[in-house]
Structures are given as structure tokens and as C-alpha cells.
Amino acid sequence: MTTYPTSAPVPRVRDIRLDFFRGVAMFIILFAHTPGNYFTNWIPARWGFSDATEMFVFCSGMASAIAFGATFDRAGILLGSARVAYRIWQIYWAHIGLFFATTAAMVFFTELEVTTRNYWGDLNLWMLFVQSEHWENPNILLSLMTLHWVPNLFDILPMYMVVLAMMPLFYGLARVHFGLVALLSVILWFLAQRNFTEHFGLPYLNFTAEPWVGADGWQRRWFLNPFGWQLAFFTGFAFMRGWLPKPPVAWWLIALAGFIVLANIPLSNIGVREFDLDWARTWRAQNAQWFSKSDLGLLRFVQFLSLAYLAWVIAGDKGNRIRAGASWIGRMWSPVLAIVLKVGQQSLAVFVVSILVGRSNAVLMDVIGRDTWTVVAVNLFGMFLLVLTAYGAGWFKTQPWKVRV
């Protein structure tokens, strides 16, 4: 009998780009949410209009396409929607737990009198402790639990929940035609741009953040408007689902993206702060809506897509160039990469902890000072806590207490 040689199966190479960039975003978010941290003077957000929030939301859209797309395909819209609802339920309690944990910590530090500052007051949480007869809705805790009250520091998870809730609708439209998805996403984004809606006399889509304040004309709205930010989420979702084709790796597209990123620098925080460009400062004051973080202004989104395209090209297919960094940086790159990937894989747990750690690190620096090496040490300590959280969450998810047969 004649036998023929068979080739060994080719091992599947995991695409690490999503986990890598989510991990990087988590560390940047930690720096950005630590008040008085000079690291924030040089994070990527200071060089352009977009920041780590776009990275987080865009990557979350891609991750959701992986996590929920197969469920919709296999089990249908009803069960797919049920799985999305379960995820929203998890995020809701993460949001509530984060709020009370952070509030309790800030009250503790204030009453401990480690400094003269009122830390819960700095978070604008006065309404929790001060009753006013002028408030139309004094039931503060009910407002918190129903997401009618969304304090600024605690706004990203509510926004994420609303965007997730849109997923079944978008998926159902995609089964008819992707053009309907794109049309709805653009319409919602347009109605979330406050200056545009006021100019055309259209309703402004956003939720009230402080329902007790009074007249609608001066009520504060959600800082991160989910109807604007859904555009970043579903763009990532569409790329991962294949609704949008991968952009080509072409010199002209690289040049265009590079030009947009570089052209942003004079108009960025760095341009105004370091180069002292008066014309840039004037332009920013007159055109704030175009790069509004609250509503995901158009220039923010365009700059982010350009930056994301360059990062995608540099990372290489399935992140091969990221892996190859070991040959450029040295042996230390492999363990560093493994840590960043782990943080990216456990982004929800890490994000929740990062908010509490960021505020606590600020208190720590208020006490021990903010000289260069102290700030470096405190930031490294915060990063260590995030890494510890990621590995801890990963360990619990393996359910090691179960008996292996």
C-alpha cells in the first residue's frame, strides 16, 4: 500500500492587535484620570483631537462583533439580544459598584484629613450630602440607579450600555442591507451634534445628567453622548464583522493619514501650550464643536480613524510587527507584550479599577508630593495594580475551583 506524506496542520495565529491596543488604552486612561499627574501632559490626546476614549470605544465595537456576532448568526436576534442584555446587566452593576467604591474612598480620604481638600466635593458629589429645597427631584440615589444622574467621572459605562442596547437594531438592519446601518448611524450622530441641531431647528439627542437642576435649556447632559459615540463603536463593529472592507495598505492612504495626524498637532493641546500659537488658540475657541468630546465631533473622528489606520499598518497582519518588537527592543519586550495583552483582554475589570486607582493616586501625590520621581513611582504603582487586576480577573474566569475530568 502506498502511503503519502501528510503536512502537519498549520497552527492558528491569534490576532493580538485588538488586545494590544485595548491594553495600551487602559494605561493611558489611568494616567488621564489621575488629577495633577504630569504624565497627562504628554499622552497621545495632547497631540491631536482624539484620545484613549476613541480607542476604548472603537476596540469595544470590534470586541463586541467577535463576542456577540456569532451568537446572532447561530441563535438569531432574540437570543443574541438576550446575551447583549446580560452584558449590559453586568456593566450596569460594574458602574454602580464603581460609583459607590470611589465615593466611599473619597469620603474616607476627606474625613481622614490627609490634606485640606474635599475629595468628594472635587467630584461634584455635593448633592449626595447636601439637601436643597430648590431641587425638583431630590431622590438622588434613585436618580443614580436609573441613570438620570450621571456624574462626569462615571459617564463612560452608561454610554457604553446605551450603545450596546442599539446592537440588535443595527444587526437586524444589516440583515436587510448594510446601507441602512450606515444611514441610521450617521443620522443619530448628526442629531447628537448640538450646534448642528440648534442651527437646523432639530431635536438634540442626549440624556439629562442632572434632572433636578431646573429648566431644560440649562440642564447638564451626559458628557459622553451615546448617540454621537455609537459612530465609533459601530465603525469598529462593522470592520470586524466584514460589513466594511479592510482599507488597502497603499502609500497614498498612508500619506493622507499621516498628513491628517501631523496637521492636527498645531491645533492640539501641544500646539497651543508648547508652541504658544495664538491663531490655533483662537481657532479652537471658535470651532470647539468640530472636535467636541461630548458629541464626538467630526474632526475628532477623522483624526482617530487616520491614527487607527497608521497603527493598523504598523502593527502588520495579525500584529506580527508587534510580536517582532522583541528583535528591536530586546528580550524584555516579550513579557511586556504579554502583560499589555492580558490587560487588554480584561478591559472591563481593569477600567473599573483604574478609575478608583487614579483618584487614589492623586490623593497619594497630594500627601507625598509631585516631584518627578515621585510621580513616576506613583504611576508605576498604579500600572502594577492594573496588571494585578487583569491577571486576577483572568484567573477567576478560568474557574479553577471546578474539578477537571
MARZA-80943 format. One record per residue (C-alpha): z negated, x, y. Coordinates in steps of 0.05 Angstrom, whole numbers, plus 5000, padded with zeros to 4 digits. Layout:
% MARZA-80943
+------+------+------+
!   c3 !   c1 !   c2 !
+------+------+------+
!    Z !    X !    Y !
...
+------+------+------+
% end
This chain:
% MARZA-80943
+------+------+------+
!   c3 !   c1 !   c2 !
+------+------+------+
! 5000 ! 5000 ! 5000 !
! 5020 ! 5027 ! 5067 !
! 4966 ! 5029 ! 5119 !
! 4979 ! 5033 ! 5193 !
! 4934 ! 5065 ! 5244 !
! 4899 ! 5016 ! 5290 !
! 4878 ! 5032 ! 5360 !
! 4806 ! 5024 ! 5379 !
! 4790 ! 4966 ! 5426 !
! 4791 ! 4986 ! 5499 !
! 4721 ! 4976 ! 5528 !
! 4719 ! 4926 ! 5585 !
! 4703 ! 4960 ! 5651 !
! 4656 ! 4919 ! 5695 !
! 4678 ! 4908 ! 5767 !
! 4620 ! 4936 ! 5807 !
! 4646 ! 4922 ! 5876 !
! 4611 ! 4855 ! 5886 !
! 4543 ! 4881 ! 5863 !
! 4551 ! 4945 ! 5903 !
! 4566 ! 4913 ! 5970 !
! 4513 ! 4859 ! 5960 !
! 4463 ! 4915 ! 5946 !
! 4483 ! 4952 ! 6010 !
! 4477 ! 4886 ! 6049 !
! 4406 ! 4876 ! 6023 !
! 4383 ! 4943 ! 6051 !
! 4418 ! 4930 ! 6117 !
! 4385 ! 4862 ! 6122 !
! 4317 ! 4895 ! 6111 !
! 4329 ! 4942 ! 6169 !
! 4355 ! 4886 ! 6214 !
! 4294 ! 4842 ! 6200 !
! 4243 ! 4895 ! 6217 !
! 4226 ! 4887 ! 6291 !
! 4222 ! 4952 ! 6331 !
! 4260 ! 4990 ! 6278 !
! 4307 ! 5041 ! 6310 !
! 4348 ! 5041 ! 6245 !
! 4377 ! 4976 ! 6271 !
! 4409 ! 5014 ! 6330 !
! 4460 ! 5044 ! 6282 !
! 4472 ! 4993 ! 6227 !
! 4545 ! 4970 ! 6219 !
! 4532 ! 4908 ! 6261 !
! 4524 ! 4952 ! 6323 !
! 4595 ! 4979 ! 6314 !
! 4631 ! 4912 ! 6313 !
! 4623 ! 4837 ! 6317 !
! 4605 ! 4823 ! 6244 !
! 4542 ! 4844 ! 6207 !
! 4509 ! 4841 ! 6139 !
! 4505 ! 4765 ! 6142 !
! 4581 ! 4761 ! 6132 !
! 4575 ! 4809 ! 6073 !
! 4520 ! 4767 ! 6042 !
! 4556 ! 4700 ! 6051 !
! 4625 ! 4725 ! 6031 !
! 4598 ! 4760 ! 5970 !
! 4557 ! 4699 ! 5953 !
! 4621 ! 4658 ! 5953 !
! 4652 ! 4708 ! 5905 !
! 4590 ! 4708 ! 5861 !
! 4589 ! 4631 ! 5861 !
! 4661 ! 4630 ! 5838 !
! 4641 ! 4672 ! 5778 !
! 4576 ! 4635 ! 5764 !
! 4600 ! 4563 ! 5774 !
! 4675 ! 4566 ! 5767 !
! 4675 ! 4570 ! 5691 !
! 4626 ! 4512 ! 5687 !
! 4671 ! 4467 ! 5729 !
! 4731 ! 4487 ! 5686 !
! 4695 ! 4477 ! 5620 !
! 4648 ! 4420 ! 5633 !
! 4681 ! 4382 ! 5690 !
! 4660 ! 4365 ! 5761 !
! 4599 ! 4323 ! 5742 !
! 4563 ! 4377 ! 5701 !
! 4589 ! 4431 ! 5748 !
! 4557 ! 4393 ! 5805 !
! 4493 ! 4387 ! 5766 !
! 4490 ! 4462 ! 5757 !
! 4502 ! 4472 ! 5832 !
! 4446 ! 4422 ! 5847 !
! 4399 ! 4461 ! 5802 !
! 4415 ! 4525 ! 5840 !
! 4403 ! 4490 ! 5907 !
! 4336 ! 4467 ! 5879 !
! 4318 ! 4540 ! 5863 !
! 4339 ! 4564 ! 5932 !
! 4301 ! 4507 ! 5966 !
! 4235 ! 4529 ! 5935 !
! 4251 ! 4601 ! 5950 !
! 4259 ! 4581 ! 6023 !
! 4194 ! 4542 ! 6024 !
! 4156 ! 4597 ! 5989 !
! 4184 ! 4649 ! 6036 !
! 4163 ! 4610 ! 6096 !
! 4091 ! 4600 ! 6074 !
! 4083 ! 4671 ! 6048 !
! 4109 ! 4701 ! 6113 !
! 4069 ! 4654 ! 6156 !
! 4005 ! 4668 ! 6117 !
! 4016 ! 4743 ! 6123 !
! 4029 ! 4739 ! 6198 !
! 3967 ! 4696 ! 6208 !
! 3927 ! 4746 ! 6167 !
! 3951 ! 4806 ! 6208 !
! 3937 ! 4769 ! 6273 !
! 3866 ! 4749 ! 6253 !
! 3853 ! 4819 ! 6226 !
! 3867 ! 4843 ! 6298 !
! 3903 ! 4905 ! 6275 !
! 3936 ! 4902 ! 6343 !
! 3932 ! 4856 ! 6403 !
! 3996 ! 4819 ! 6384 !
! 4000 ! 4749 ! 6357 !
! 4048 ! 4757 ! 6299 !
! 4055 ! 4684 ! 6281 !
! 4067 ! 4670 ! 6355 !
! 4123 ! 4721 ! 6355 !
! 4157 ! 4679 ! 6301 !
! 4153 ! 4618 ! 6347 !
! 4108 ! 4581 ! 6299 !
! 4063 ! 4552 ! 6352 !
! 4078 ! 4480 ! 6331 !
! 4042 ! 4493 ! 6265 !
! 3976 ! 4506 ! 6302 !
! 3982 ! 4470 ! 6369 !
! 3988 ! 4395 ! 6373 !
! 4025 ! 4363 ! 6432 !
! 4028 ! 4291 ! 6453 !
! 4098 ! 4304 ! 6481 !
! 4128 ! 4317 ! 6412 !
! 4167 ! 4258 ! 6386 !
! 4157 ! 4280 ! 6314 !
! 4090 ! 4315 ! 6306 !
! 4093 ! 4316 ! 6229 !
! 4111 ! 4390 ! 6227 !
! 4103 ! 4401 ! 6152 !
! 4147 ! 4342 ! 6135 !
! 4200 ! 4368 ! 6183 !
! 4196 ! 4435 ! 6148 !
! 4202 ! 4406 ! 6078 !
! 4261 ! 4362 ! 6097 !
! 4296 ! 4419 ! 6134 !
! 4292 ! 4383 ! 6201 !
! 4253 ! 4443 ! 6226 !
! 4288 ! 4509 ! 6211 !
! 4256 ! 4569 ! 6247 !
! 4304 ! 4624 ! 6266 !
! 4280 ! 4677 ! 6216 !
! 4284 ! 4627 ! 6159 !
! 4354 ! 4600 ! 6171 !
! 4400 ! 4635 ! 6121 !
! 4376 ! 4600 ! 6058 !
! 4382 ! 4529 ! 6087 !
! 4452 ! 4547 ! 6110 !
! 4468 ! 4573 ! 6040 !
! 4442 ! 4508 ! 6008 !
! 4487 ! 4465 ! 6051 !
! 4548 ! 4508 ! 6036 !
! 4533 ! 4506 ! 5961 !
! 4529 ! 4430 ! 5966 !
! 4601 ! 4429 ! 5991 !
! 4626 ! 4465 ! 5929 !
! 4640 ! 4404 ! 5885 !
! 4682 ! 4373 ! 5940 !
! 4722 ! 4436 ! 5952 !
! 4732 ! 4446 ! 5877 !
! 4756 ! 4374 ! 5869 !
! 4806 ! 4383 ! 5926 !
! 4831 ! 4448 ! 5895 !
! 4850 ! 4409 ! 5832 !
! 4897 ! 4369 ! 5876 !
! 4923 ! 4425 ! 5920 !
! 4893 ! 4487 ! 5950 !
! 4923 ! 4468 ! 6017 !
! 4872 ! 4411 ! 6021 !
! 4815 ! 4462 ! 6012 !
! 4843 ! 4506 ! 6067 !
! 4854 ! 4447 ! 6113 !
! 4783 ! 4419 ! 6104 !
! 4751 ! 4488 ! 6113 !
! 4789 ! 4501 ! 6178 !
! 4773 ! 4431 ! 6205 !
! 4699 ! 4439 ! 6190 !
! 4700 ! 4508 ! 6222 !
! 4735 ! 4482 ! 6284 !
! 4684 ! 4425 ! 6292 !
! 4628 ! 4477 ! 6286 !
! 4653 ! 4515 ! 6348 !
! 4611 ! 4486 ! 6404 !
! 4655 ! 4508 ! 6462 !
! 4717 ! 4481 ! 6429 !
! 4687 ! 4413 ! 6412 !
! 4660 ! 4405 ! 6483 !
! 4728 ! 4423 ! 6512 !
! 4765 ! 4373 ! 6469 !
! 4711 ! 4320 ! 6470 !
! 4698 ! 4324 ! 6395 !
! 4632 ! 4319 ! 6358 !
! 4597 ! 4385 ! 6347 !
! 4577 ! 4393 ! 6274 !
! 4509 ! 4425 ! 6264 !
! 4439 ! 4404 ! 6246 !
! 4379 ! 4397 ! 6291 !
! 4329 ! 4453 ! 6282 !
! 4272 ! 4423 ! 6324 !
! 4275 ! 4347 ! 6322 !
! 4213 ! 4338 ! 6364 !
! 4240 ! 4374 ! 6425 !
! 4269 ! 4313 ! 6460 !
! 4338 ! 4296 ! 6488 !
! 4396 ! 4314 ! 6444 !
! 4430 ! 4353 ! 6499 !
! 4378 ! 4409 ! 6496 !
! 4354 ! 4407 ! 6424 !
! 4359 ! 4472 ! 6387 !
! 4407 ! 4472 ! 6328 !
! 4409 ! 4513 ! 6265 !
! 4421 ! 4584 ! 6284 !
! 4468 ! 4594 ! 6225 !
! 4514 ! 4534 ! 6227 !
! 4534 ! 4518 ! 6155 !
! 4597 ! 4482 ! 6178 !
! 4621 ! 4547 ! 6210 !
! 4596 ! 4595 ! 6157 !
! 4628 ! 4557 ! 6100 !
! 4693 ! 4590 ! 6120 !
! 4667 ! 4659 ! 6100 !
! 4636 ! 4631 ! 6036 !
! 4698 ! 4594 ! 6012 !
! 4744 ! 4651 ! 6031 !
! 4705 ! 4695 ! 5983 !
! 4704 ! 4638 ! 5932 !
! 4779 ! 4628 ! 5938 !
! 4795 ! 4702 ! 5928 !
! 4751 ! 4706 ! 5866 !
! 4780 ! 4642 ! 5836 !
! 4850 ! 4665 ! 5848 !
! 4866 ! 4609 ! 5898 !
! 4883 ! 4664 ! 5947 !
! 4923 ! 4724 ! 5922 !
! 4896 ! 4794 ! 5927 !
! 4923 ! 4828 ! 5990 !
! 4971 ! 4885 ! 5977 !
! 4949 ! 4957 ! 5986 !
! 5001 ! 4974 ! 6040 !
! 5000 ! 5026 ! 6094 !
! 5016 ! 4976 ! 6149 !
! 4960 ! 4929 ! 6128 !
! 4911 ! 4988 ! 6125 !
! 4934 ! 5010 ! 6194 !
! 4926 ! 4939 ! 6222 !
! 4856 ! 4930 ! 6192 !
! 4837 ! 4999 ! 6217 !
! 4862 ! 4983 ! 6287 !
! 4822 ! 4918 ! 6290 !
! 4758 ! 4953 ! 6267 !
! 4766 ! 5011 ! 6317 !
! 4787 ! 4965 ! 6374 !
! 4721 ! 4927 ! 6364 !
! 4678 ! 4989 ! 6379 !
! 4686 ! 4988 ! 6455 !
! 4667 ! 4914 ! 6456 !
! 4609 ! 4924 ! 6407 !
! 4536 ! 4937 ! 6420 !
! 4551 ! 5012 ! 6414 !
! 4606 ! 5006 ! 6466 !
! 4560 ! 4973 ! 6516 !
! 4498 ! 5013 ! 6500 !
! 4524 ! 5083 ! 6488 !
! 4588 ! 5085 ! 6528 !
! 4560 ! 5041 ! 6585 !
! 4625 ! 5004 ! 6592 !
! 4617 ! 4953 ! 6648 !
! 4682 ! 4918 ! 6632 !
! 4660 ! 4909 ! 6560 !
! 4593 ! 4881 ! 6582 !
! 4629 ! 4832 ! 6628 !
! 4678 ! 4812 ! 6574 !
! 4621 ! 4799 ! 6524 !
! 4585 ! 4755 ! 6574 !
! 4647 ! 4714 ! 6589 !
! 4672 ! 4707 ! 6516 !
! 4608 ! 4700 ! 6475 !
! 4635 ! 4640 ! 6435 !
! 4691 ! 4682 ! 6406 !
! 4640 ! 4725 ! 6369 !
! 4583 ! 4675 ! 6363 !
! 4540 ! 4689 ! 6303 !
! 4513 ! 4618 ! 6301 !
! 4581 ! 4586 ! 6292 !
! 4618 ! 4645 ! 6260 !
! 4664 ! 4659 ! 6319 !
! 4736 ! 4675 ! 6304 !
! 4733 ! 4748 ! 6325 !
! 4672 ! 4760 ! 6280 !
! 4710 ! 4732 ! 6221 !
! 4774 ! 4771 ! 6235 !
! 4735 ! 4836 ! 6244 !
! 4697 ! 4824 ! 6180 !
! 4760 ! 4810 ! 6140 !
! 4790 ! 4875 ! 6166 !
! 4728 ! 4914 ! 6147 !
! 4724 ! 4880 ! 6079 !
! 4797 ! 4897 ! 6065 !
! 4786 ! 4971 ! 6082 !
! 4724 ! 4972 ! 6038 !
! 4763 ! 4939 ! 5982 !
! 4818 ! 4991 ! 5986 !
! 4770 ! 5049 ! 5990 !
! 4729 ! 5023 ! 5930 !
! 4790 ! 5023 ! 5886 !
! 4806 ! 4980 ! 5825 !
! 4741 ! 4952 ! 5796 !
! 4703 ! 5000 ! 5841 !
! 4729 ! 5063 ! 5807 !
! 4724 ! 5104 ! 5870 !
! 4652 ! 5082 ! 5879 !
! 4637 ! 5108 ! 5809 !
! 4675 ! 5172 ! 5825 !
! 4628 ! 5185 ! 5882 !
! 4587 ! 5227 ! 5834 !
! 4641 ! 5280 ! 5837 !
! 4637 ! 5281 ! 5913 !
! 4563 ! 5274 ! 5926 !
! 4533 ! 5306 ! 5864 !
! 4490 ! 5286 ! 5805 !
! 4444 ! 5244 ! 5847 !
! 4498 ! 5192 ! 5860 !
! 4495 ! 5161 ! 5791 !
! 4421 ! 5140 ! 5795 !
! 4430 ! 5118 ! 5868 !
! 4490 ! 5076 ! 5848 !
! 4451 ! 5044 ! 5790 !
! 4395 ! 5025 ! 5839 !
! 4443 ! 4995 ! 5890 !
! 4478 ! 4955 ! 5836 !
! 4411 ! 4929 ! 5809 !
! 4391 ! 4907 ! 5879 !
! 4458 ! 4871 ! 5887 !
! 4451 ! 4836 ! 5820 !
! 4383 ! 4806 ! 5841 !
! 4402 ! 4789 ! 5912 !
! 4363 ! 4724 ! 5920 !
! 4296 ! 4753 ! 5898 !
! 4309 ! 4816 ! 5939 !
! 4329 ! 4777 ! 6001 !
! 4266 ! 4734 ! 5999 !
! 4222 ! 4796 ! 5992 !
! 4260 ! 4834 ! 6046 !
! 4241 ! 4782 ! 6099 !
! 4167 ! 4789 ! 6084 !
! 4171 ! 4864 ! 6077 !
! 4210 ! 4871 ! 6142 !
! 4158 ! 4834 ! 6183 !
! 4101 ! 4870 ! 6148 !
! 4133 ! 4938 ! 6160 !
! 4137 ! 4921 ! 6234 !
! 4062 ! 4908 ! 6235 !
! 4051 ! 4974 ! 6198 !
! 4091 ! 5012 ! 6251 !
! 4053 ! 4977 ! 6306 !
! 3990 ! 5007 ! 6276 !
! 4012 ! 5077 ! 6256 !
! 4066 ! 5089 ! 6309 !
! 4141 ! 5096 ! 6313 !
! 4156 ! 5170 ! 6315 !
! 4219 ! 5190 ! 6278 !
! 4189 ! 5210 ! 6211 !
! 4141 ! 5152 ! 6210 !
! 4198 ! 5102 ! 6219 !
! 4238 ! 5138 ! 6164 !
! 4178 ! 5135 ! 6117 !
! 4164 ! 5062 ! 6130 !
! 4237 ! 5044 ! 6118 !
! 4238 ! 5083 ! 6054 !
! 4175 ! 5047 ! 6032 !
! 4209 ! 4980 ! 6046 !
! 4270 ! 5001 ! 6007 !
! 4225 ! 5022 ! 5949 !
! 4194 ! 4952 ! 5949 !
! 4263 ! 4920 ! 5946 !
! 4283 ! 4964 ! 5888 !
! 4218 ! 4947 ! 5852 !
! 4232 ! 4873 ! 5864 !
! 4303 ! 4880 ! 5836 !
! 4280 ! 4915 ! 5772 !
! 4222 ! 4867 ! 5765 !
! 4266 ! 4805 ! 5772 !
! 4317 ! 4835 ! 5724 !
! 4262 ! 4848 ! 5673 !
! 4235 ! 4777 ! 5677 !
! 4305 ! 4748 ! 5668 !
! 4311 ! 4784 ! 5601 !
! 4251 ! 4741 ! 5577 !
! 4220 ! 4799 ! 5539 !
! 4165 ! 4754 ! 5511 !
! 4216 ! 4719 ! 5467 !
! 4218 ! 4741 ! 5394 !
! 4283 ! 4775 ! 5377 !
! 4311 ! 4756 ! 5310 !
+------+------+------+
% end
